[in-house]
Amino acid sequence: MASTDTDATVPDDLPYRDRRMTLAAHLVELRKRLMIAAAALVVGMVVAFLITDPVIELLTRPIQVIAGERGDDFAQLNFDSVTAGFDMRMRIAFAIGLLLSAPVWMWQIWAFVMPGLTRKEVKYSVGFMAAAVPLFFAGCYVGLLIMPHIIELMASFVPDSGAQFYKYDYYYDFVFKLLLVLGVAFVSPVFLVALNLAGIITGKAILKGWRVAVVVATAFAAISTPAADVTSMLLLAGILILLYMLAGLLSMLFDRRKRKRNPELFAEPAE
């Protein structure tokens, strides 16, 4: 692999590394990195499988609270097949193993893609990941805080003469989808900044659409949280709106820098 003497000598519009490889060599490298990522995932799943008990305890705590308030016969987690318990643990182990092995497989993806990027693209990509990863986990954490309220509130609509049996696969699918949706929602402002850096949308246009953002954030929060849990809805909507406004302000800052560097691109057309 050939490379430039120093990164400083590489123009922003040229590949970060002058790497010329044949298609076969690319495929060999891709296979190698996929094998490393897969091995890391397997190791992560093995470790995660050993700690599934506290995770199950955390995720089923709302059911235990409901059972404590309305009786053990009212709320139960239902396993409807011989292998259901093992399947549940494997699902949890896969999700946690994916997170535990994330540094490895993310690095493998980055190491495969990075040589073909320009220095500017590398800089933006690093900034994007530095912002997106903590925001995603913050969204998942908010989901964990909201999840018990949703489950407990939904159970309150079941009459005392009935019982709430949670089928294990539906229950865990609901929990993990909730965490995933909220994680992605928290990352969405980063995508707005990325669009701004790509020149697709201006910071002024982002801030100008604040009314639409408020409506969308409120609607999303209302769908993601129970109708009667107004506090959670307002908290989630407020966080999403704040992230949107921060994305707009950052985009305005980037636009100002672009205007200083290339004033002709932002010049008003002559009448």
C-alpha positions, 0 to 999 in steps of 0.5 A: 500500500502506497501512502503520502509522506504526511497527512498535511500534504494531502489536499482536502479533495484527494483520498486520505491515502493513495491506495490503489487495490484490485477488486480481488484485493478489496474482496479479500480485505472485506472478508478479513474484516467481516470475519474479525467483526463476526468473531468479535460479535460471537465473543460479545454474545458469549459474554452477554449470555452470561449476564442475561439475568440482570438484563431480564430483571431490568426489562421485566421489572414493570411486569413485576410491579404490575403483578405486585399491585394487582396480583401474580395471576394478573400479569405474567411473562408467557413462554409458549414453547419448549425453547422459548426461554433459550430463544429469549436469552439468545435475543438479549445476548445478540443485542447486548453482544452487538453493543459490546462488540461495537468498537471492534466492528465499527473500527473494521468498517471505518478501516475499510472505508477510510482509505477512500475518503478525502481528509475533509470527509474523514474529519466530518465522519469522525465528528459525525460519529462522535456526536451520533454515538452518545446521542443514540445511547442517550435516546436508548436511556430515555427509552428505558426511563419511559418504557415502564410507564408505558407498560404500566399505563397500558396494563391499567386499561385491562379490567380486574376480571381479566389478566395480562399475559405478555408473550415473551417475543412480543414483549422484548420486540416492543422494548427493543424497538422502542429503544431503537426508535428513540435512539434514532430520533435523538440522532436525527439532528446530526443528519440535519447538520450533515445535510447542511455540511453537504450544502443541501440545506442551510441553517436558516432554513432549518431554524425557519422550520421550527414550527414544523419541528415542534409539531413533528416532535410533539406528535412523535412524543405523543405516539411514543409515550402513553396518552395519559403520561403527559410529563414523559411526552412533554419531556421527550418532545422538549429534548427533541425540539432542543436538539433540533434547535441546536442542529439549526444553530450549528448549521448557521455557524457552519454557514457563516464559515462557508460565507467567509471562505466563499462569499461568491456562493452566498452573494445575493443575485443582482436585480 
